[in-house]
């Protein structure tokens, strides 16, 4: 009997806790608020995410892009409740490239540049850029021909951003970038013009039911 009495007391407290949590979520109005919320509650499954409309085409992402700032989507399972709250929505300039990365971590900068220049010569001789990337690039996207997907300033190094996002480059232009600070030497092909793409900042928070 005591067990059931304690259980009846616990259920209203749990419900009240969930109501207070939703009020806290509703009061979040910025990324700083969200970071403070996560720092206070330290959830196992809580994080700020950035969704890009070109790169994220899942059913969940499509649903989130339809929400306005401040709105949230709630997904319930048997044991968990997950909140997705839209913190910010903006448009950011993105561009697309194919890249061949020659890594100088285990060789001298001079040796890396020699290899890079040899790869560039092979391209000029008629070899396909994507084939050269598959055989020579040390980048994580080598297997897909060096395709970066849509990237923005800040996704790569400062040196890469400064030279690759230069307005003077046209579609299919091929050029080199030396980044000795990060021990990387690039052959780069611009494949898409810069364009604004919608981004949303989303707070994900999961709690046990």
N, C-alpha and C positions, 0 to 999 in steps of 0.2 A: 504493500500500500504506500509506504514511504517513497518507494522508487517511482511510482506513478505520479505522486504528488510533486516530487522534484522535477519530473519530466514536464508536467504541465506548467511549472514555473519557468522552466528553461525555454520552452517554445516561444512564449511572448517576448522574452529577452532577446532571443535570436532574431525574431521578426523586427523588433525595435532596432537592433544593430544593423540590419539590412536597410531599413528605412533611413537611418542616419548616414550610412555609407552612400546611398543614392543622393542624399542632400549634399554630401561632400563633393560627389562627382559633379552634380549640377552647378556647384559654385565655382568649379574650375573654369577659368577664362583665358588662360595663356599657357605656353609651354613651361614657364617658370612655376606656375601654380601646379601643373601636372607633375613636374619634377619634385616639388615639395611634397605633394600627395604621396608619390611613390617612396620617397625617403622616409615618410612618417609610417606608412603601413607595411613597407617592405614585403610586398606580395611575391610568391614564387613565380607567378605568371603575370607580372605587371611590367609594362614597358611602353615607351613612346616609339611609334613607328611612322615612317614616311612612305606613303603610297604614291606612285607615279602612274598617271593614266595610260601611258604607253607601255610601261613595263609590267604593270599589275592588272591582269585582266580576269582574275578569278571571280566567282559569283559573289564572294564576300566583298572584294574590292569594288565591284560594280555597284553593290548596294550602298557602300559607304560613300562613294562619290556622289550619290544622289541626295545625301543628307547635307543640311546647311551647318554652318559653324555653331557649336553648342549642343547640337542634337546627338543622340546616341542610339546605338543598336544593341539589343540584349539577346544573347543566345543562351538558352537553358538546356542542360542535359539532366540526367537523373541525379547527379551528385554535384554539379558545378553550375555556376552562373557567370557568364563572361560578358563584360561591358566593352563596347567600342565607342569612344566619345570623340567627336570631331573637334580638335583644338584649333586648327588653322587651315585655311584653304588659300592657295595662291598659284600664280603661274611663274614658272622658272624657265630660263633659256637652256635648252639642251642641244647637243649636236651628236653626230654619229661618225665613227671612224673604223677602219680596219688597221690594226697595228701589228708590227713585228717587234718583239722586245728581245734585245740582246743583253743578257745579264752579265755585269762585270764583277759580281761578288766573288767569283772564284778565278778570275783572270784579271789582268791589268786593263786599265781604261784603253790603252793603246791597242791591245789585242782585241778587245770588244769592238772598237771602232773599225778595225780591219775586217772583222767578220761582218759587221753591219754594212760596210761599204761593198763588200763582196755580194751580199744579198741584194743590195740596191742595184748593183751591176747586172745581176741575174734577172731582176725585174725588167730593167731596161732592154735586156736581150730578148724579152718576150715571155718569160716565165710568169704564170698567173700569181697574183699577189697572195691569194688564199692558199695556194699550194706551198708557197715559200713560208707563209706563217705556220702552216702545219708541220713543216720540216725543221724550221730554224728558231721559231719564237719560243721563249721560255715563259710567256705569259699564260695565265689560266684559261684564256680564250683561244689558245693556239689550235685546238682541235676543231673549232668552228671558223677557222680562217682568220682569226684575229679580230673578229667583230666585237666591238666594245658594247654594242647596244646603245641606247640613248644615255649619254652621260652629261653631267653639268660641271661647271667650274667648282673645284673642290673634291671631285671624285678621284682625280689623279694628282700628280705632284704639281707644285706651283710652276715649275719650269715647263712641264707638259702643257698646262693650262695656258700659259702666256703665249706659247708658240702655236699650239694646235687650234685654239679658238680665235686666232688672228683672222680678221675680216677679209684679208687679201687672198685667202685660200678658196679655190673654187671646187665644185664637185669633181671627184676623181683626181685631184691634184695629189701628187706623192712628194713627200718632203721628209727630212730627217730632224730628229730632236736629240740633242746631247744633254743628258742629265747626270753629270758626274757625281753630284752630291749624293744621289740615290743609286749610283752605280748602274744606270740603265741607259741604253742607247736604242733609239727607235727609228724604224721606218714607218711612216704614217700615210694612210690614204683617207682623205675626207670623203665620206659616202653620203652624207645628208647635210643640207643646210641647217643652220641654227634655227630653232623654232621654240616658241613658248609652249610648255606642257603643264597641264594642271597637276598640282601636288596637294595632298592633304596630310596633315599631321594628326595622328590618331593615338589616343591613350587606350591601351588595352589593359584590362584589369579583371582577374578571375578570382572568384571566391567560392568556397564550399557552401553548399546549401544545407 
